[in-house]
């Protein structure tokens, strides 16, 4: 009786485990993309910029940092 119960419980557990693994990999991809964009912006900031470009770069960086905080 216990074997049957365990057998049927495994059918309930396996799909949820696979779904949670997929969510983690999606989250990792999203975080990696955010980090790549941040590195690109920071690299451009180190290279120098005009005042107008600086405002835009700083705003984009701020938004990405907040997004990384919320989503990663």
C-alpha positions in Angstrom: 0.0 0.0 0.0 2.8 2.4 0.9 4.5 1.7 -2.4 1.4 2.7 -4.4 1.1 5.9 -2.4 4.7 6.8 -3.0 4.3 5.9 -6.7 1.3 8.3 -7.1 2.9 11.0 -5.0 5.9 10.9 -7.2 3.7 11.9 -10.2 2.6 15.0 -8.2 6.1 16.0 -7.2 8.0 15.5 -10.5 6.1 18.1 -12.5 6.4 20.7 -9.8 10.1 20.1 -9.5 10.7 20.5 -13.2 8.6 23.7 -13.3 10.5 25.2 -10.4 13.8 24.3 -12.1 12.6 26.1 -15.3 11.7 29.2 -13.4 15.1 29.3 -11.8 16.8 29.0 -15.2 14.5 31.8 -16.6 15.3 34.0 -13.6 19.1 33.3 -14.1 18.9 34.3 -17.8 17.0 37.5 -16.9 19.5 38.4 -14.2 22.5 37.7 -16.5 21.0 39.9 -19.1 20.5 42.7 -16.6 24.1 42.3 -15.4 25.4 42.4 -19.0 23.6 45.6 -19.6 24.9 47.2 -16.4 28.4 46.3 -17.3 28.0 47.8 -20.7 26.6 51.1 -19.3 29.4 51.2 -16.6 32.0 50.7 -19.3 30.6 53.5 -21.4 30.6 55.7 -18.3 34.3 55.0 -17.6 35.1 55.9 -21.3 33.7 59.4 -20.8 30.5 61.1 -21.9 28.8 64.5 -22.4 26.4 66.0 -19.9 23.4 64.8 -21.8 24.7 61.3 -22.3 25.7 61.2 -18.6 22.1 61.9 -17.5 20.8 59.2 -19.8 23.5 56.7 -18.7 22.9 57.4 -15.0 19.2 57.1 -15.4 19.5 53.8 -17.3 21.9 52.5 -14.7 19.7 53.5 -11.8 16.7 51.7 -13.4 18.7 48.5 -14.0 20.1 48.5 -10.5 16.5 48.7 -9.1 15.3 46.1 -11.5 18.1 43.7 -10.5 17.2 44.3 -6.8 13.6 43.5 -7.5 14.0 40.5 -9.8 17.2 38.8 -8.9 
